[in-house]
Amino acid sequence: MIIIPARLNSTRLPNKLLLPLGGIPIIIRTANIAKEVDSTIVACDNEAILDMCKKHNIECILTSDKHISGTDRCAEVVTKLQLDDNETIINLQGDEPFLETDVIYNLKETMNNAISGNVAFMVSCYKVIDDLSADDSNIVKVVIDDNNYALYFSRSKIPYNRDNTSVSYFGHIGIYGFSVKSLKAFCLFDKSPLENIEKLEQLRALWYGKKILMIKVKSNSIGIDTMEDYNNALKLLRSK
């Protein structure tokens, strides 16, 4: 199952999920992509998103407006639906209207294997980005180890290239695979200091010693966090 947490009042771009792309709201475009892969539910905090989903025949559940993260919102949904602990849940950010279905399929398959093999607490994705993109604090960077587990996520440019040697930078893509069990466990952890500093909830898992398996993917997706991102998304849509 894919759950798309949807908070209306985004800090950097208010009401962004209802902004139109080719006449279709961002949240609806994202949900339509997800529906091609698995059953999809939007977990929203506002009647405006609920009504928009109903209008476009997207299943939607109204959740508490007190949640501090999208993952907490997903956990409320799995609890309401009484899902089995071993079921795979994909947490897809609502501002990814161009994410390729291949990326979601890959994550789903890898998470299913991770559950059966007990090799990771959660799974996520990354792609190679250029040096200029690595300078952008709105693009989250990730450093991984030799076994493709995440070492750290940051809005800063990491790793620091002290000697100006050839280095690859990896951009994190906002999609996560959990089991229902690990999703609930994540939400029982207290927020971590690093999470508060970077404003990146995935750092909570690393803080408590949990493994995040990272999948390298190819993607032209644009996560929409700012007005500049939205304008770039409009340009990308026109080019398609």
Secondary structure, DSSP 8 states (H G I E B T S, - for coil): -EEEEE-S--SSSTTGGGSEETTEEHHHHHHHHHHTTS-EEEEESSHHHHHHHHHTT--EEE--TT-SSHHHHHHHHHHHHT--TT-EEEEE-TT-TT--HHHHHHHHHHHHHHHHHT--SEEEEEEEE-HHHHT-TTS-EEEE-TTSBEEEEESS--S--TT-----EEEEEEEEEEEHHHHHHHHHS---HHHHHHT-TTHHHHHTT--EEEEE---------SHHHHHHHHHHHHH-
